[in-house]
Amino acid sequence: MHLYIAYKNYSSWSLRPWLAMKVAGIPFAETLLPFAHGNSLKQFSEQHGLPAQVPVLIVEDLVIWDSLAILEYLAECYPERQLWPESGALRALARSAAAEMHSGFNALRSQFPMNCRTEKAVAPSDAVTQELQRLAEIWARFEQADKPKGPFLAGEFSNVDAMFAPVMWRVRNYGLTVSPAFDRWVQAMYDLPAMQEWLASARAETWQMPSYER
Ligand SMILES: N[C@@H](CCC(=O)N[C@@H](CS)C(=O)NCC(=O)O)C(=O)O
């Protein structure tokens, strides 16, 4: 399996499958395509007939070009890793939240770009405040769910945590407030050895993206 990603400091969509694969112990090779520096992503996307976006997972002849599609593929390939919760009700909840993340939270995503290296307090706009409230509602719903023990959304780490992983950086690094349950999840995500590995790589990168610096 070969995962194509972009900047570890900035690429929120790349982080999702990368983290899931690391936490699940799925072996993979990775190539970083710094899309604003040089034309490696353009060449890659033309070669495969894809939009110029990452993440992309290539498994022999199979090309999977979307973060959520990759997570679904991994869950199917490695059922024993339980990348979706075992209980049907919890799985439906996790999938709903993951899908909401994939298609929503536009204000948070655009106004608070993921930047693992930055730590500064920035006041949220009204639109972002509403989305932070929505995060608190989602976290409360998981708190009330019948689920195994563990510090992650569905107890054990699963694809829903991977989908929200960049939100951890956004809330933590810009000093935003969601809820105590969300704070506990932030700590668990931050403490993952895989997340620390990602952070170390992000810190070691020298590329700068002014549009991702607040
Ligand atoms: N829907 C896609 C979105 C992927 C996406 O937007 N990727 C960004 C990096 S985080 C990208 O490749 N941008 C390339 C560019 O802006 O040129 C997914 O979920 O995988």
The ligand as a MOL file (V3000), in Angstrom:
LIG
                    3D

  0  0  0     0  0            999 V3000
M  V30 BEGIN CTAB
M  V30 COUNTS 20 19 0 0 0
M  V30 BEGIN ATOM
M  V30 1 N -12.3170 15.4390 -0.7210 0
M  V30 2 C -10.9620 15.2540 -0.6310 0
M  V30 3 C -10.2790 16.5840 -0.3170 0
M  V30 4 C -8.8060 16.5020 -0.4610 0
M  V30 5 C -8.1270 17.8640 -0.4340 0
M  V30 6 O -8.7510 18.9260 -0.4800 0
M  V30 7 N -6.7920 17.8200 -0.3640 0
M  V30 8 C -5.9570 19.0200 -0.3670 0
M  V30 9 C -4.8450 18.8880 0.6700 0
M  V30 10 S -5.4300 18.9510 2.3200 0
M  V30 11 C -5.2090 19.1230 -1.6640 0
M  V30 12 O -4.7820 18.1300 -2.1860 0
M  V30 13 N -5.0350 20.3450 -2.1900 0
M  V30 14 C -4.2500 20.5260 -3.3680 0
M  V30 15 C -4.2020 21.9670 -3.7960 0
M  V30 16 O -4.7850 22.8050 -3.1140 0
M  V30 17 O -3.5550 22.2260 -4.8250 0
M  V30 18 C -10.6800 14.1720 0.4040 0
M  V30 19 O -11.4240 14.0670 1.3820 0
M  V30 20 O -9.7350 13.4130 0.2400 0
M  V30 END ATOM
M  V30 BEGIN BOND
M  V30 1 1 1 2
M  V30 2 1 2 3
M  V30 3 1 2 18
M  V30 4 1 3 4
M  V30 5 1 4 5
M  V30 6 2 5 6
M  V30 7 1 5 7
M  V30 8 1 7 8
M  V30 9 1 8 9
M  V30 10 1 8 11
M  V30 11 1 9 10
M  V30 12 2 11 12
M  V30 13 1 11 13
M  V30 14 1 13 14
M  V30 15 1 14 15
M  V30 16 2 15 16
M  V30 17 1 15 17
M  V30 18 2 18 19
M  V30 19 1 18 20
M  V30 END BOND
M  V30 END CTAB
M  END
